[in-house]
Structures are given as C-alpha cells and as structure tokens.
C-alpha cells in the first residue's frame, strides 16, 4: 500500500493519519497477521511497524523512546530500532534503483 503526494511541510505523523493505511491501522482493519513464533525460537512476537519520533504511539507500531532521561536499556532499544529502520530504508533504495516506478509520482488506481 502506498500513498504519495502529501505536501512536504506536513510531518510524517500527520501524513500517516490522513492515509487509507493510517485509517485502517487506527481502526483495526489493516488485517495484520496474528502474533507468531519465529523459526528457532520459543518467543511469540507480534508483527509491528517501525517508525521515528514523529509517529503517535499505538499497538503494532514501534517508535524510539524520547532522548531525554534514557536509561541503558532504552538506549539499546533505540539503537536497535534505528538499525531496523535503516535496513528498511536500504531495501526501499534498492527497490527504487531496480524498479524505476518508485521514482515516479504518477497515481495508479486499482
């Protein structure tokens, strides 16, 4: 799901609230898979989205702890979440270089 074309002055948090994705995420109609156990693990983990400080806290959405008054555990969490976000951004960069359609602003209706 993609939503393209919001004014650049609008924050990421505001953008997501005004998309179909954000509306479905808020009202529980996004059809996120049930919690699952990863391979070679006995932990049951939820499917989540990773974001930055601009996003409002909500179930199934991970964002970093505020920078003030971080303890060691929260600092480690923020670092690992940042690494996860970088990996996702790298994947989109690779996809955009391979599939040039990600560089266009043409709206495709299905």
N, C-alpha and C positions, 0 to 999 in steps of 0.2 A: 504494500500500500504506500503510495507516495502522494504528497500534496505540495505543489510547487507554486510560487508566485506571491508570497506574502512580502510586504514592504520590509526592507532591510532594517528599519528602525524598531521593528517590533521584536521583543525578546523571545527567546526560544520557548519559554514557559507560556507566553501569550499565544504564540503560534500554535502550539500543540492543543490548546484549549479550543481553538477555532477550526480544527480539522475533524474530518469524519473519524479518523483514528483516535484522536483525543476524546471525542464524544463517546465512542464505543468503549474506550478504556475506562472512562469515568462511570458509565452506567452498566458495566459488566457484560457487554455484548460483543466483546472482541474475540471470544472463543479461544482464550489462552488454554493450552493443554493443562491437564491436571499435573500436580506435583509428581516427580519421577525420581527413580534411583539411578544415578549414573553407573556406567559399567565399572566393575571392580570396586564398588563402594556399597556401604550399607546405610548411607545417609539418604533421606528423602529430601529433595530440593525442589523449590518452586521455579517455574520459568519466570524470568524477570527481564526488564528493560533497564539499560544503564543510561544515566543522564548526568548533567552537571548541576551546579548550584541554582540555575535558573528555574528548574522544574519544581513544582509543588510535590511534597511527599504524598505517596499513595501506595496501596498494595501493588505488588508486581512491578515496582519502579524503584531502582536503587539510585541514590544520589549521595555525594560525599557529605561528611559531617562538616559543619561550619569551621572555618580555620581558627577561630579564637577558642582557647581553652581545650585544645586537643590533647587527649592522653595518648600513650604509646599505641594502644590497641586501635583507637580510632584513626591515628595517623597511618598505621599499617593498612587499615581498611581503605582509606582514601588513596593510598599509593596503589594498591591492587586494583581498585575500581578505575583509577586513571589508566592503568596498563590495559585493562579490558576495553576501555573506551578508545584508546589508541589503536588497538587491534581492529576494532570495528571500523574506525576511520580509514585504516590502511586497506581493509577489504574493499570499502567503497571506492577508494582511489584506484585500486587495481581493476575493479569492475568498470569504472569510468574510462580508464585507459584502454580497456579491452572492448567494451561496448559503448561506443561513442554516443548512443542515445541518452546517456546520463548527463551529457553536456548541453542538451537542448532544453528549451523552455516550452516546447510545444505541449499543449494539453491533450492527452489522449483519453477519450471517453470509451468505456466498455459497456 
